[in-house]
């Protein structure tokens, strides 16, 4: 039985301890702060370099010199505290997740090596074994610790819980006792505002951070670096686990903290979110980091599986109930991006029922850094020409162009992925029928915030 080193008192015993117990059951190895200090040569550093080097060598098949070259490129000393935190976070994620983007602010890490024929080549480096997460072949190192000791400019801090994958501190969690009147505000007042203050000395912990969790046990929320309390959100689904499975794992009725941890720290979910569900978006003169909510992760995970496994067009699509303000545009961007990368960039058509929405979604795709050039259709003739040869294109259009004479006799047998906004309106009537007749092999995903009418209606 694991000896979790926690203090006395309700915060430690009723929140921190229960979190550590569940995280260990999710497959993470526990090390207390004394054990972890023995692995570290510099307590002002937040990465666990021995674990990182071992993982990089095993995942990428590198020799010692190549691994040291990689570590040097991702080392904390390359990211001085004066950097903008969100920009530094984005640069590091590009390297950690091996993300290549046209006009990106940074590039993935490469090393010079020799191929099987003895030819010099540049090899792309990955820091996580994304393909085998949670399987017997998983090469990732999963670690959790508490009261993580970090030297800062004046003294030190002790983060309540830190989760590492391959020596990278991906998740930082702060706990408050269950009776705290406003636990989230207390987390900011006592911890996060101080830790993230410029020149405090803990900046680099958040440069590498993926998610931040605040909890009092009976309530819990998550957010990203530089988020304010109002931007932290609940995670109320333990997908892919069921509530009953979580209850059996915990040995008790799951709390809000249990559900959040089971959903976010599921190994596959955590690394899937890191690789596929992050957007850095400009807001005025600053950038903000946006990470998916549980319903976005659940929908896209299920939709991609259905897209891959469905035998017939009608079995692949579906309706997504997406209420106003719940990040529908981001859901579309993440879904479209994964279709592009994982399913050979199928032609995609995003349909709205108003020009204002058409313009807004186009801008959202562009601001979110969607990797394909988005084409906003100006008239029915242009839509006709694009749909004749849609391969690899991402097209934005209003529904009503399908009702114009230019497209009266038009039809394409191409398998086009169609994302329909405001589907409770646009999926009904003659124009909607014309759209379906024009694309009989299309796969339709309807997004709506309005309850769906009962019965069949075309």
C-alpha positions as CSV (number, residue, x, y, z in Angstrom):
1,X,0.0,0.0,0.0
2,X,1.4,3.4,-1.0
3,X,2.5,5.7,1.8
4,X,1.2,9.0,0.7
5,X,3.0,11.8,2.6
6,X,0.3,14.4,3.4
7,X,-0.1,16.7,6.3
8,X,-3.0,16.6,8.8
9,X,-6.0,18.9,8.4
10,X,-9.0,18.8,6.2
11,X,-7.3,20.3,3.1
12,X,-4.7,17.6,3.0
13,X,-6.7,14.6,4.3
14,X,-10.1,15.3,2.5
15,X,-8.9,16.8,-0.7
16,X,-5.2,16.3,-1.5
17,X,-5.0,12.7,-0.2
18,X,-8.2,11.6,-2.0
19,X,-6.8,13.1,-5.2
20,X,-3.5,11.3,-4.9
21,X,-5.2,8.0,-4.3
22,X,-7.4,8.3,-7.4
23,X,-4.6,9.6,-9.6
24,X,-2.5,6.6,-8.6
25,X,-5.4,4.3,-9.5
26,X,-5.5,6.0,-12.9
27,X,-2.1,4.6,-13.6
28,X,0.4,7.2,-12.3
29,X,3.3,6.4,-10.1
30,X,3.5,8.3,-6.8
31,X,6.7,9.9,-5.5
32,X,6.7,12.1,-2.4
33,X,8.7,15.3,-2.4
34,X,11.7,13.8,-0.6
35,X,12.0,11.0,-3.1
36,X,11.7,13.4,-6.0
37,X,14.3,15.7,-4.6
38,X,16.8,12.8,-4.9
39,X,16.2,12.9,-8.7
40,X,16.8,16.6,-9.0
41,X,20.1,18.5,-9.0
42,X,18.7,22.0,-9.2
43,X,15.5,22.7,-7.1
44,X,14.8,25.8,-9.2
45,X,14.2,23.7,-12.2
46,X,10.7,22.3,-12.9
47,X,11.5,19.6,-15.4
48,X,12.7,16.1,-14.3
49,X,15.5,15.8,-16.8
50,X,16.6,12.2,-16.1
51,X,13.0,11.0,-16.8
52,X,12.8,13.2,-19.8
53,X,16.0,12.0,-21.3
54,X,15.1,8.3,-20.8
55,X,11.6,8.8,-22.4
56,X,13.0,10.8,-25.4
57,X,15.6,8.1,-26.1
58,X,13.1,5.2,-25.8
59,X,10.3,6.8,-27.9
60,X,12.6,8.2,-30.6
61,X,15.3,5.5,-30.7
62,X,18.1,8.0,-30.0
63,X,21.6,7.5,-28.8
64,X,23.1,9.4,-25.8
65,X,24.5,12.3,-27.9
66,X,21.3,12.7,-29.9
67,X,19.2,12.7,-26.7
68,X,21.4,15.3,-25.0
69,X,21.0,17.5,-28.1
70,X,17.2,17.2,-27.8
71,X,17.2,18.0,-24.1
72,X,19.3,21.0,-24.7
73,X,16.7,22.4,-27.2
74,X,13.8,22.0,-24.8
75,X,15.8,23.0,-21.6
76,X,14.4,25.7,-19.3
77,X,17.4,27.9,-19.9
78,X,16.1,28.5,-23.5
79,X,12.9,30.1,-22.2
80,X,13.9,33.1,-19.9
81,X,11.3,34.4,-17.4
82,X,11.0,37.7,-19.4
83,X,9.1,35.9,-22.2
84,X,5.3,36.4,-22.5
85,X,3.9,33.3,-20.6
86,X,1.3,32.3,-23.2
87,X,3.7,32.8,-26.1
88,X,6.3,30.7,-24.3
89,X,3.7,28.0,-23.6
90,X,2.7,27.9,-27.3
91,X,6.4,27.6,-28.4
92,X,7.0,24.8,-26.0
93,X,3.8,22.9,-27.0
94,X,4.9,23.1,-30.7
95,X,8.0,21.3,-29.7
96,X,6.5,18.9,-27.2
97,X,3.7,17.8,-29.6
98,X,5.7,18.0,-32.8
99,X,3.3,20.5,-34.4
100,X,4.2,21.9,-37.8
101,X,2.3,25.0,-38.8
102,X,2.7,27.3,-41.7
103,X,3.7,30.7,-40.3
104,X,3.9,29.2,-36.8
105,X,5.7,31.1,-34.1
106,X,8.2,28.2,-33.6
107,X,9.1,24.8,-35.1
108,X,9.3,21.2,-33.8
109,X,12.7,19.9,-32.7
110,X,14.8,17.9,-35.1
111,X,18.1,16.1,-34.7
112,X,20.8,15.2,-37.3
113,X,21.0,11.4,-37.5
114,X,21.8,8.6,-40.0
115,X,19.1,6.5,-41.7
116,X,19.3,2.7,-42.3
117,X,21.3,3.2,-45.5
118,X,23.8,5.5,-43.9
119,X,22.5,8.7,-45.3
120,X,22.4,11.9,-43.1
121,X,18.8,12.9,-42.3
122,X,16.9,15.2,-40.0
123,X,14.6,13.4,-37.6
124,X,11.5,14.9,-36.1
125,X,11.4,14.4,-32.3
126,X,8.3,13.6,-30.3
127,X,8.2,13.8,-26.5
128,X,5.2,11.6,-25.9
129,X,4.2,8.2,-27.2
130,X,0.8,9.4,-28.5
131,X,0.1,6.3,-30.5
132,X,0.3,3.7,-27.7
133,X,-1.2,5.7,-24.7
134,X,-2.8,3.3,-22.2
135,X,-1.7,0.1,-24.0
136,X,1.0,-2.5,-23.1
137,X,3.2,-0.7,-25.6
138,X,2.9,2.7,-23.9
139,X,6.4,4.2,-23.5
140,X,5.4,7.2,-21.5
141,X,6.4,7.7,-17.8
142,X,3.4,8.9,-15.7
143,X,4.2,10.4,-12.3
144,X,2.4,12.3,-9.6
145,X,3.8,14.1,-6.6
146,X,2.6,16.4,-3.9
147,X,4.1,19.5,-2.2
148,X,6.4,19.9,-5.2
149,X,9.3,22.0,-3.9
150,X,10.4,24.8,-6.3
151,X,12.9,27.5,-5.5
152,X,11.9,30.9,-6.5
153,X,13.6,34.3,-6.3
154,X,12.9,34.7,-2.6
155,X,12.4,31.4,-0.9
156,X,10.4,28.5,-2.3
157,X,6.9,27.4,-3.1
158,X,5.3,24.0,-2.6
159,X,2.6,23.1,-5.2
160,X,-0.1,20.9,-3.8
161,X,-0.1,18.3,-6.6
162,X,1.9,18.2,-9.9
163,X,1.4,15.6,-12.6
164,X,4.4,14.8,-14.8
165,X,4.5,12.9,-18.1
166,X,8.0,12.0,-19.2
167,X,9.4,14.5,-16.7
168,X,7.2,17.4,-18.1
169,X,5.0,19.1,-15.4
170,X,1.7,19.1,-17.5
171,X,-0.8,19.6,-14.6
172,X,-0.6,21.8,-11.5
173,X,-3.3,21.4,-8.9
174,X,-4.1,23.5,-5.8
175,X,-6.4,22.2,-3.1
176,X,-8.5,24.0,-0.4
177,X,-10.5,22.5,2.4
178,X,-14.1,21.5,1.6
179,X,-15.6,24.3,3.8
180,X,-13.8,27.1,2.0
181,X,-16.6,29.7,1.0
182,X,-15.0,30.6,-2.3
183,X,-12.2,28.0,-2.9
184,X,-11.5,29.2,-6.5
185,X,-10.8,32.8,-5.4
186,X,-8.7,31.5,-2.5
187,X,-6.6,29.5,-5.0
188,X,-5.9,32.6,-6.9
189,X,-5.4,34.9,-3.9
190,X,-3.1,32.5,-2.1
191,X,-1.4,30.6,-4.9
192,X,-1.9,31.2,-8.6
193,X,-1.7,35.0,-8.7
194,X,1.6,34.8,-6.8
195,X,3.0,31.9,-8.7
196,X,2.4,33.5,-12.1
197,X,3.6,36.9,-11.1
198,X,6.4,38.2,-13.4
199,X,9.8,37.9,-11.8
200,X,8.5,35.8,-8.9
201,X,10.6,32.9,-10.1
202,X,8.0,30.2,-10.9
203,X,7.2,31.4,-14.5
204,X,8.8,28.3,-16.1
205,X,6.5,26.0,-14.3
206,X,3.6,27.5,-16.3
207,X,5.6,27.8,-19.5
208,X,5.5,24.0,-19.7
209,X,2.0,23.7,-18.1
210,X,-0.9,22.1,-19.9
211,X,-3.8,22.5,-17.4
212,X,-4.4,24.0,-14.0
213,X,-6.8,22.4,-11.5
214,X,-8.4,24.1,-8.5
215,X,-10.4,21.9,-6.0
216,X,-12.0,21.8,-2.6
217,X,-13.1,18.1,-3.1
218,X,-16.8,18.7,-3.4
219,X,-16.2,21.2,-6.2
220,X,-13.4,21.4,-8.8
221,X,-12.6,23.4,-11.9
222,X,-9.8,23.6,-14.5
223,X,-8.3,26.3,-16.6
224,X,-5.1,27.3,-18.3
225,X,-2.2,29.7,-17.5
226,X,-3.1,33.3,-17.2
227,X,-6.9,32.4,-17.0
228,X,-8.9,34.3,-14.4
229,X,-11.3,32.6,-12.0
230,X,-14.3,33.3,-14.2
231,X,-12.6,31.4,-17.1
232,X,-12.1,28.2,-15.1
233,X,-14.8,25.6,-15.8
234,X,-16.2,22.4,-14.4
235,X,-15.5,19.0,-15.9
236,X,-18.6,17.0,-15.2
237,X,-18.0,13.8,-17.3
238,X,-15.5,11.0,-16.6
239,X,-15.7,9.8,-20.2
240,X,-14.5,7.2,-21.3
241,X,-15.2,5.8,-17.9
242,X,-18.8,5.5,-16.7
243,X,-19.9,6.9,-13.3
244,X,-20.5,3.4,-12.1
245,X,-17.0,2.4,-13.1
246,X,-15.6,5.5,-11.4
247,X,-17.6,4.6,-8.2
248,X,-16.1,1.2,-8.2
249,X,-12.6,2.6,-8.7
250,X,-12.9,5.2,-5.9
251,X,-14.9,2.9,-3.5
252,X,-17.3,5.7,-2.9
253,X,-19.8,8.0,-4.6
254,X,-17.7,10.1,-6.9
255,X,-17.2,13.8,-5.9
256,X,-16.8,16.6,-8.4
257,X,-13.1,16.3,-7.9
258,X,-13.2,12.6,-8.7
259,X,-15.1,13.1,-11.9
260,X,-12.8,15.9,-13.1
261,X,-9.6,14.0,-12.3
262,X,-11.0,10.8,-14.0
263,X,-11.9,12.8,-17.1
264,X,-8.8,14.9,-17.4
265,X,-6.1,12.6,-16.1
266,X,-7.3,9.6,-18.0
267,X,-4.0,9.0,-19.8
268,X,-5.4,9.1,-23.3
269,X,-7.6,12.1,-22.6
270,X,-4.7,14.1,-21.1
271,X,-2.4,13.6,-24.0
272,X,-5.2,13.8,-26.6
273,X,-6.1,17.3,-25.3
274,X,-2.4,18.3,-25.3
275,X,-2.0,17.2,-28.9
276,X,-5.4,18.0,-30.5
277,X,-7.5,20.3,-28.3
278,X,-5.6,23.5,-27.8
279,X,-6.0,26.9,-29.5
280,X,-4.0,30.1,-28.9
281,X,-6.1,33.0,-29.9
282,X,-5.2,36.7,-30.1
283,X,-7.4,39.0,-27.9
284,X,-6.3,42.6,-28.5
285,X,-2.6,42.8,-27.8
286,X,-2.5,39.5,-25.9
287,X,-2.9,35.8,-26.6
288,X,-5.0,33.5,-24.6
289,X,-4.8,29.7,-24.4
290,X,-8.1,27.8,-24.9
291,X,-8.5,24.1,-24.1
292,X,-11.5,22.0,-24.8
293,X,-14.3,21.3,-22.4
294,X,-15.5,17.8,-21.6
295,X,-18.4,17.8,-24.1
296,X,-16.1,18.9,-26.9
297,X,-13.6,16.1,-26.2
298,X,-16.4,13.5,-25.9
299,X,-18.2,14.5,-29.1
300,X,-15.0,14.7,-31.3
301,X,-13.6,11.4,-29.9
302,X,-16.9,9.6,-30.6
303,X,-17.4,11.3,-34.0
304,X,-13.9,10.4,-35.2
305,X,-14.4,6.8,-34.2
306,X,-17.8,6.7,-35.9
307,X,-16.3,8.4,-39.0
308,X,-13.6,5.7,-39.2
309,X,-15.8,2.7,-38.5
310,X,-19.1,3.6,-40.1
311,X,-19.8,1.6,-43.3
312,X,-22.5,3.9,-44.7
313,X,-22.7,7.6,-45.1
314,X,-25.9,7.9,-43.0
315,X,-24.2,5.9,-40.1
316,X,-21.3,8.4,-39.9
317,X,-22.9,11.8,-39.2
318,X,-25.3,13.0,-36.5
319,X,-26.7,15.9,-34.5
320,X,-24.6,17.7,-31.8
321,X,-26.6,19.7,-29.2
322,X,-24.3,22.7,-28.7
323,X,-25.8,25.5,-26.6
324,X,-24.9,29.2,-27.3
325,X,-21.6,30.3,-25.8
326,X,-20.4,26.7,-25.4
327,X,-17.6,27.1,-28.0
328,X,-19.2,25.7,-31.1
329,X,-16.7,27.3,-33.4
330,X,-13.9,25.8,-31.5
331,X,-15.5,22.4,-31.7
332,X,-15.8,22.7,-35.4
333,X,-12.1,23.8,-35.7
334,X,-10.8,20.9,-33.6
335,X,-13.0,18.4,-35.4
336,X,-12.1,19.7,-38.8
337,X,-8.4,19.8,-37.9
338,X,-8.4,16.2,-36.8
339,X,-10.2,15.1,-39.9
340,X,-7.5,16.9,-41.9
341,X,-4.6,15.3,-40.2
342,X,-6.0,11.8,-39.3
343,X,-8.3,11.1,-42.3
344,X,-6.4,12.4,-45.3
345,X,-7.9,15.9,-45.4
346,X,-11.4,15.2,-46.8
347,X,-13.3,18.0,-48.5
348,X,-15.2,20.0,-45.9
349,X,-18.1,22.4,-46.2
350,X,-19.2,24.5,-43.3
351,X,-22.8,25.7,-43.7
352,X,-24.5,28.6,-41.9
353,X,-27.9,30.3,-42.5
354,X,-26.7,34.0,-42.3
355,X,-23.9,36.0,-43.9
356,X,-22.9,37.3,-40.5
357,X,-22.4,33.8,-39.1
358,X,-20.6,32.8,-42.2
359,X,-18.1,35.6,-41.8
360,X,-17.8,35.0,-38.1
361,X,-17.0,31.3,-38.4
362,X,-14.6,31.9,-41.2
363,X,-12.7,34.4,-39.0
364,X,-12.8,32.0,-36.1
365,X,-11.2,29.3,-38.2
366,X,-8.5,31.7,-39.4
367,X,-7.8,33.1,-35.9
368,X,-7.5,29.6,-34.4
369,X,-4.8,28.8,-36.9
370,X,-6.7,26.2,-38.9
371,X,-4.0,24.5,-41.0
372,X,-5.9,24.6,-44.3
373,X,-6.7,27.7,-46.3
374,X,-10.4,28.5,-45.8
375,X,-12.4,29.5,-48.8
376,X,-15.5,31.7,-48.1
377,X,-17.9,31.4,-51.1
378,X,-19.2,34.7,-52.5
379,X,-22.0,33.3,-54.8
380,X,-23.7,30.2,-56.1
381,X,-21.5,30.0,-59.2
382,X,-18.3,29.9,-57.1
383,X,-19.9,27.2,-54.8
384,X,-20.8,25.2,-58.0
385,X,-17.2,25.4,-59.2
386,X,-15.6,24.4,-55.9
387,X,-18.0,21.5,-55.3
388,X,-17.2,20.1,-58.8
389,X,-13.6,19.5,-57.6
390,X,-13.6,19.8,-53.8
391,X,-10.7,17.6,-52.9
392,X,-8.7,18.9,-49.9
393,X,-10.7,22.1,-49.7
394,X,-12.3,23.7,-46.7
395,X,-15.3,25.8,-47.9
396,X,-17.6,28.2,-46.1
397,X,-21.0,29.0,-47.5
398,X,-24.5,30.0,-46.5
399,X,-27.3,27.4,-47.1
400,X,-29.3,29.6,-49.4
401,X,-26.8,29.4,-52.3
402,X,-28.2,25.8,-52.8
403,X,-31.6,27.3,-53.5
404,X,-30.4,29.4,-56.5
405,X,-30.9,28.4,-60.1
406,X,-27.2,28.0,-60.7
407,X,-27.2,24.9,-58.5
408,X,-30.6,23.5,-59.6
409,X,-29.3,20.6,-61.6
410,X,-25.9,20.3,-59.8
411,X,-24.9,17.1,-58.1
412,X,-21.6,15.6,-57.0
413,X,-20.9,12.1,-55.8
414,X,-17.9,13.3,-53.7
415,X,-17.8,12.3,-50.0
416,X,-17.9,15.7,-48.5
417,X,-18.0,16.3,-44.7
418,X,-20.6,19.0,-44.0
419,X,-20.8,20.8,-40.7
420,X,-24.1,22.6,-40.4
421,X,-24.6,25.4,-38.0
422,X,-28.0,26.3,-36.6
423,X,-29.2,22.8,-37.8
424,X,-32.7,23.2,-36.3
425,X,-33.4,25.8,-39.0
426,X,-31.1,24.9,-41.9
427,X,-31.9,21.1,-42.0
428,X,-35.6,21.7,-42.9
429,X,-37.3,22.8,-46.0
430,X,-36.8,22.9,-49.8
431,X,-33.4,24.5,-49.7
432,X,-32.0,21.9,-47.2
433,X,-33.4,19.2,-49.5
434,X,-31.6,20.8,-52.5
435,X,-28.4,20.8,-50.5
436,X,-28.7,17.1,-49.8
437,X,-29.7,16.3,-53.3
438,X,-26.6,18.2,-54.6
439,X,-24.3,16.1,-52.3
440,X,-25.9,12.6,-51.9
441,X,-22.8,11.1,-50.5
442,X,-22.1,13.8,-48.0
443,X,-21.7,13.2,-44.3
444,X,-23.7,15.7,-42.3
445,X,-23.0,16.9,-38.8
446,X,-25.7,19.2,-37.5
447,X,-24.9,21.7,-34.6
448,X,-27.9,23.1,-32.7
449,X,-28.7,24.7,-29.4
450,X,-32.4,24.1,-29.8
451,X,-34.0,20.8,-28.8
452,X,-34.6,18.5,-31.8
453,X,-38.1,18.0,-33.1
454,X,-39.5,14.5,-32.7
455,X,-40.2,12.4,-35.7
456,X,-38.6,12.2,-39.1
457,X,-38.3,15.3,-41.2
458,X,-36.2,16.0,-44.2
